[in-house]
Amino acid sequence: MKKEKNTETNTYVVDREYRLQYIGKNLKKRFPDLKIGDVCYEKFRRKENPCRNCPLAHKNRKMDMFYNEDEQKWMKINAGEIEWPGATGCHVILTREVTEKNLDELCRFVNMKKEVVERKNSCKGERNKLTGLFSREPFFRQTEAFLSVNDIQPGEYCVAAIDIEHFKLFNEWYGQEAGDRLLGEIGAHLQKMRQEVGGIAGYMGGDDFTIVLPNSEEILESLKRRITGFVRAYGGHTGFLPAFGFYVIDDLDVSISLMYDRAILAQETVKGNYAIRSVYYSADMKTRLENNHVLLTQVQEGLERNEFIYYLQPKVNLNTGKIVGLESLVRWNHPDKGIVAPGYFIPVMESNGLVTELDKKVWEQVCQTLQGWIKAGHRVIPISVNVSSVDIYAIDVVEHFKHLVKKYGLPPEYVELEITESAYVEEYKVITGVAEELRNAGFTVLMDDFGSGYSSLNMLKDVNVDVLKIDMKFLKMDENTMGKGMGILEAVTRMANIMGLRMIAEGVETEDQINYLLNMGCIYGQGYFFYKPLPVEEIKRILLDENNVDYRGIQARKIEHVRFKDLFQSELASDSILNNILGPIAIYDVYQDNVELLQVNDKYCLLIGQDPVDLAENVQVLQDIYPDDRHKMQNIFQRAFQRLAEGAEGTVRRRRKNDQYMWINIKAFFLREQDGHQMFYGAVRDVTEEMNQFRKLMAYQGK
């Protein structure tokens, strides 16, 4: 029997600022220059920021197994809090290489098949077998030799870090084999480019690549164009795009690994930004990192001192303005800065694994508030809390909420859970399973930010949730994309209504948006038009007046709306009936300084006194508008575009077939936009008699 090789345990103690307070003898042998006070990640891995798997960044996780890219080994790490003289927030850390004996445990823990783990371990050679590129440490060595042998001058070369965004999702959709093929093809592209212009290419594990190339704008643009074009064509989905970070080698005394880290730091700033996919490293990025480190310390102290509170923002019935529910939104009651919005502290908490600890505090506070209201004899409406995919992986969310409502004696329907759509997309099976368990336990589940993900409309048929929160950002687009945004909102609303899903719009800020939503059949909303997020006590005072509240909540069932599209397509109404219902109508095409007729009905032809053949030969409407009224005609359409729900109307003089002018009133509504052409629906009526009477009245009054 083969004897299991002995592996050493490395022991050290760090404080909350990642500074070493104790160094075990095995570590002293490996790192003889280590001293008390050194920052662990700077010394052990030559990093500028903490390791992703550090227990200080993941307080809920005292044991982990992870792949150490530097040593190309699977490691098991255990940690625990410890009292240490002269230091606070200390942890004792023990690390040990995972041996063959622990391989089954490792596979279960990281949820990988044994062959995948063994394939990852097979990367210990100079070149990675999958991509044909240098592995991490060989890449650093080869690059160092390349720079010294070729007598490279500062600024002459550049390190590029490349990452395929949402690659994990790619593997979920297309399978591990397809993912491996994609990685192999990217490796081949980089190898070919390296051969063409000179340089070194490496595969850093996962979906991370790097390449050292001449610092030429033309060459780097070619790199981006090749890799982006290939990945886009291969994946066939805009979500799977490479992100590029560049570090210009202007200081040859900097270690290669630090150069790569700086390229990575630049790359991280473009994640999630589909307009900008590459950026160069700058010194202020390091400053921001240092500032984040200071902020992290303050955040940890704030958590310990219970400085984080929550505000409540009402959800309302758009018709009445009455409150149907509340959403909890975290705030930091900072001792010096006062109330701080989440945009300031959430990013650093997310990147350091503190979000779940924060969320748990907010959840507890919400349950305490609901219990207090009930005990005081007040009628209660539901409060929703936010649940992230990080929470779902860090703790048993279902059991946690079951425990909370039991602890505070609350019916589950009073605590609603909002999970972002992106979480469903990225971790579909896990998140949907948890959502279903929560619903079975009596909780209401909302899908937050619906419409912002990759496959929203397709997901509706598969995801079981109670309420969709649609994002009003689609109506904040510029004039060139407004039509598409409206189309998305209408499609989402139509499908939700068909499926009987409850629906609420978030980010409602204007009266036009309210009218537009009501016309679409969405009757619930949330936003600054009604209420901004308010302190709990202020919300409590508003709720004490029951006239402000609709205790029925967000309802799915309502009287059936007349769907004009269905009416037009059904056999209920003939063309003649519809003509009589609608009166004279026309579809206009407005572009540049032109207004053209696209379609008209029979009533319009009768009104104008021209048959369809005559109209087809003279589609330029402005030619038949009285010269002094042409600008007024164009202004009607401009105002209709600005007032989507209400449209706009005006009265102008139009020439009939007999060359006599008639007064017509046009009520116009914007329909859609394509290639610079704006389409409008126009309801037209003859107001000549009314205008003549009006003019006679004005003349009689001497005006």
Buried (B, 14 or more C-beta within 10 A) or exposed (E): EEEEEEBBEBBBBBBBBBBBBBBBEBBBEEBEEBEEEBBBBBBBBBBBBBBEBBBBBBBBBEEBBBBBBBEBBBBBBBBEEBEBEEBEBBBBBBBBBBBEEBBEEBBEBBEBEEEBBEBBBEBEEEBBEBBBBBBBBBBBBBBBEBBEEEEBEEEBBBBBBBBBBBBBBBBBBBEBEBBBBBBBBBBBBBBEBBEEBBBBBBBBBBBBBBBBBBBBEEBBEBBBEBBBEBBBEBBEBEBBBBBBBBBBBBEBEEEBBBBBBBBBBBBBBBEEEEEEBBBBBBEEBBEBEEEBBEBBEBBBBBBEEEBBBBBBBBBBBBEEBBBBBBBBBBBBBBEEEEEBEBEEBBEBBEBBBBBBBBBBBBBBBBBEBBBEBBEEEBEBBBBBBBBBBBBBBBBEBBEBBBEBBEEBEBEBBBBBBBBBBBBBBBBBEBBBEBBBBBBEEBBBBBBBBBBBBBBBEEBBEEBEBBBBBBBBEBBEBEEEEBBBBBEBBBEBBBBBBEEEBBBBBBBBBBEBBBBBBBBBBBBBBBBEBBBEBBBBEEBBEBBEEEEBBBEEBBEEEEEEEEEEEEEEEEEEBEEEEBBEEBBBBBBBBBEEEBBBBEEBBEBBBEBBEBEEEEBEEEBEBBEBBBEEBBEBBBBBBBBBBEBBBBBBBBBBBBBBEEEEBBBBBBBBBBBEBEEEBBBBBBBBBBBBEEBEEEEEEEEEEEE
